[in-house]
Amino acid sequence: MFFLPRSIPFIYFAILSTAMISIRFILKNLFLIYKYNNRNPIAIYGAGELGRLVLSNLQGNFEYEPIIFIDDDKTLSNSEIDNIKVLTFDKSIGLIKSKNIKTVLFAISNISIENKKNIFNKLEQQDVQVKIFPDIQNFDVNKIDINQFSNISIEEILQREEIPPVPELLNRNIYKKTVLITGCG
């Protein structure tokens, strides 16, 4: 007759549990390392308060890897914030191309419309996607999320407020008529 000691099931259970937990732990870490090493390189335009908050929210993010800060302030040029280099726009062009940066997060809260337009025009020439924080004026320090950044809206490109249509004029002038639009300006 075959005799099985009472300790065998406990030892078997302990070895099996340890092996399963170890395998899950190893596979999870391999997946996270792979995902962490394949993040999209980005630049953050603005090394001020909002830019630093964006950087702190990107720590541990598996989608974006901040490579550089771009800032027009010459006093910040060639400095580092959390081991990320701060460069002027002209100095950053080569790094944008060499690191294959396709997305720039615009993180400047107090800027004139004319300066914003100039920055957008410069970034447009570099073939990068610019994402902007939608409500910069009323942002909450604790609630900045990278998913809140969105593509530039038409109002930001036009640099003017949207003018709502006057319903009476529309009804009187174009209702049930064919209209040819030749430009928008």
Residue pairs with C-beta under 8 A, 6 or more apart in sequence:
32 62
35 62
36 62
39 61
39 62
39 63
39 64
39 65
40 63
40 64
40 65
40 102
40 103
41 64
41 65
41 67
41 99
41 100
41 101
41 102
42 64
42 65
42 66
42 67
42 101
42 102
42 103
42 104
42 105
43 66
43 67
43 68
43 69
43 70
43 92
43 96
43 101
43 103
43 104
43 105
43 128
44 51
44 54
44 55
44 66
44 68
44 69
44 70
44 84
44 104
44 105
44 107
45 51
45 69
45 70
45 71
45 104
45 105
45 106
45 107
45 108
45 119
45 123
45 130
46 69
46 70
46 71
46 106
46 107
46 108
46 109
47 69
47 70
47 71
47 73
47 76
47 81
47 86
48 71
48 107
48 108
48 109
49 109
50 107
50 108
50 109
50 133
50 136
50 139
50 144
51 69
51 71
51 81
51 107
51 108
52 81
53 107
53 141
53 144
54 105
54 107
54 133
54 144
54 146
55 66
55 69
55 81
55 82
55 84
56 82
57 144
57 145
57 146
58 64
58 65
58 66
58 146
61 146
63 146
64 103
64 146
66 84
67 84
67 95
67 99
67 101
68 84
68 85
68 86
68 87
68 92
68 95
68 96
68 99
68 101
69 76
69 81
69 84
69 85
69 86
69 87
70 86
70 87
70 88
70 89
70 92
70 104
71 77
71 86
71 87
71 88
72 88
72 89
74 88
76 86
77 86
77 87
77 88
77 91
78 85
78 86
78 87
79 85
79 86
80 86
87 95
89 119
89 122
93 126
95 101
96 126
96 128
97 126
101 128
102 128
102 129
103 128
103 129
103 130
103 131
104 123
104 128
104 129
104 130
104 131
105 131
105 132
105 133
105 146
105 149
106 119
106 130
106 131
106 132
106 133
107 133
108 116
108 119
108 136
109 136
109 137
109 139
111 119
113 159
114 159
116 156
116 159
117 159
120 130
120 152
120 156
120 157
123 130
124 130
129 151
130 151
130 152
131 149
131 150
131 151
131 152
132 149
132 150
132 151
132 152
132 156
133 139
133 144
133 148
133 149
134 148
134 149
134 150
155 161
155 162
